[in-house]
Amino acid sequence: MSTNHWNSSSPQSMIWSQVDDYMNELLIPEDKALEDALQANAEAGLPSYDVTPNQGKFLQLLLQIQGASRVLEIGTLGGYSTIWMARALPEHGRIVTLESEAKHAAVAESNLTRAGLMHKVDLRTGPALATLPDVKEDYPEPFDLIFIDADKPSNPDYLRWALRLTRPGSLIIGDNIVRDGEVIHAASTDPRVQGVRTFLEHIGSHPRLEAVALQTVGTKGYDGFVMARVTDAPMAK
């Protein structure tokens, strides 16, 4: 989760971070594999766009509640969120994770190997829109959850693919949709904002999706996510 204009030194943002720290200390035990992954990401110079610990735990709990065994992640970065989700899967489960940057993918593979999870992970390198056709070919069974956390201008295209790769009852999660509040500006010249706006509009109007969007604050500032559930309504022609 990343933001555009967040001031981490403002009094309000300091409170957000302190509350996150308090809640995480109570509810999320320290975890060496996850901490090592974040350190490796930083040492490799990867951008700090990872989900926060409470967001990672939220994804993990969603998968466990759903009884998921097949997950697609669009946007791996250094594999921090992948670790959270892979741990929620049964031993026969599989998470396919797509990363456009070879450097990021190499760091992710190292982190996932160190965490003992690569046997559950299919890590593919290259632009997601180029690798998704192969994913559909290789995984004919629908995914239980798709987590979209990659380049925002492509979000509408990722949604179209997500609808082809899911079933009634599957969840589609889109991260970073508030953009520090910029999402409300229809005249924005930021392609990321416009990508998110189109993404949300398509979700809201699609006959096979029921969805909710939530704003979030915390150590990564002000943002939010959308969660959509695929229904059994017929596909629009």
ABEGO torsion letter per residue (X at the ends): XBBAABBAABAAAAAAAAAAAAAAAAABBBBAAAAAAAAAAAAAGBBBABBBAAAAAAAAAAAAAAGBABBBBBGAEAGAAAAAAAAABBAABBBBBBBABAAAAAAAAAAAAAAGAAAABBBBBEBAAAAAAAAAAABABBBABBBBBBBAAAAAAAAAAAAAABBBGBBBBBBGAAGGGAAABAABABAAAAAAAAAAAAAAABAABBBBBBBBBEAAEBBEBBBBBBBABBBBX
